[in-house]
């Protein structure tokens, strides 16, 4: 019978330790908890950090789980399952809002549209399933950037192009928008990506409360923001839809 590889066992034990208890742990805490010499523990942590599975806080020197591990952890959720869970709720949102509905997920430093419900007014529209949207300017992208650590890392490191005069490109201002998104639970795009177009989006979570996508509506500014402000009932409808899909994925009540 083949023997287990000790270094892998130790790395797995280290990740489990970081996944529970304190948010961040120091080298001494990790070594003593696992019964390892500091040098051995440091070597494993350095390798995990290089691969993105562990991150080290520069100020305190303590360690925590890294964004790459979080990204891998969400791959169990097939995009088709997410779409299947959202179908009925997205249709309902389109009917109640009178606007187009989009379901998006993080993909290759952008937002991949995996489901699109046409605006229910019989106007000529183009199906946008498979299209990519930017992370930094769209409502869907801001939601993903605010709640998904991998999306946040990618949008911070990437060039944030100005699509219109309203696009926020400065890092400090953009981080402020993400703080606002997390505080209120939704994001907006009012002519930041396309002139004359406004959007509202909210996050979808799985049973572990991990962000797996975002759902939102998009429409003409004069309909979505008739008096210069986003219509409150549209924001509420989008958030209700996101909560409903999240519940169907096992996230419980938000």
Rosetta blueprint (number, residue, H / E / L):
1 X L
2 X L
3 X L
4 X L
5 X L
6 X H
7 X H
8 X H
9 X H
10 X H
11 X H
12 X H
13 X H
14 X H
15 X H
16 X H
17 X H
18 X H
19 X H
20 X L
21 X L
22 X L
23 X L
24 X L
25 X E
26 X L
27 X H
28 X H
29 X H
30 X H
31 X H
32 X H
33 X H
34 X H
35 X L
36 X L
37 X L
38 X H
39 X H
40 X H
41 X H
42 X H
43 X H
44 X H
45 X H
46 X H
47 X H
48 X H
49 X H
50 X H
51 X L
52 X L
53 X L
54 X E
55 X E
56 X E
57 X L
58 X L
59 X L
60 X L
61 X L
62 X L
63 X E
64 X E
65 X E
66 X L
67 X H
68 X H
69 X H
70 X H
71 X H
72 X H
73 X H
74 X L
75 X L
76 X L
77 X L
78 X L
79 X H
80 X H
81 X H
82 X H
83 X H
84 X H
85 X H
86 X H
87 X H
88 X H
89 X H
90 X H
91 X H
92 X H
93 X H
94 X H
95 X H
96 X H
97 X H
98 X L
99 X L
100 X E
101 X E
102 X E
103 X E
104 X E
105 X E
106 X E
107 X E
108 X L
109 X L
110 X E
111 X E
112 X E
113 X E
114 X E
115 X E
116 X E
117 X E
118 X L
119 X L
120 X L
121 X L
122 X L
123 X L
124 X L
125 X L
126 X L
127 X L
128 X L
129 X L
130 X L
131 X L
132 X E
133 X E
134 X L
135 X L
136 X L
137 X L
138 X L
139 X H
140 X H
141 X H
142 X H
143 X H
144 X H
145 X H
146 X H
147 X H
148 X L
149 X H
150 X H
151 X H
152 X H
153 X H
154 X H
155 X H
156 X H
157 X H
158 X L
159 X L
160 X L
161 X L
162 X L
163 X L
164 X L
165 X L
166 X L
167 X L
168 X L
169 X L
170 X L
171 X H
172 X H
173 X H
174 X H
175 X H
176 X H
177 X H
178 X H
179 X H
180 X H
181 X H
182 X H
183 X H
184 X H
185 X L
186 X L
187 X E
188 X E
189 X E
190 X E
191 X L
192 X L
193 X L
194 X L
195 X L
196 X L
197 X E
198 X E
199 X E
200 X E
201 X E
202 X E
203 X E
204 X E
205 X E
206 X L
207 X L
208 X L
209 X L
210 X L
211 X E
212 X E
213 X E
214 X E
215 X E
216 X E
217 X E
218 X E
219 X E
220 X E
221 X H
222 X H
223 X H
224 X H
225 X L
226 X L
227 X L
228 X L
229 X L
230 X L
231 X L
232 X H
233 X H
234 X H
235 X H
236 X H
237 X H
238 X H
239 X H
240 X H
241 X H
242 X H
243 X H
244 X H
245 X H
246 X H
247 X H
248 X H
249 X L
250 X L
251 X L
252 X L
253 X L
254 X L
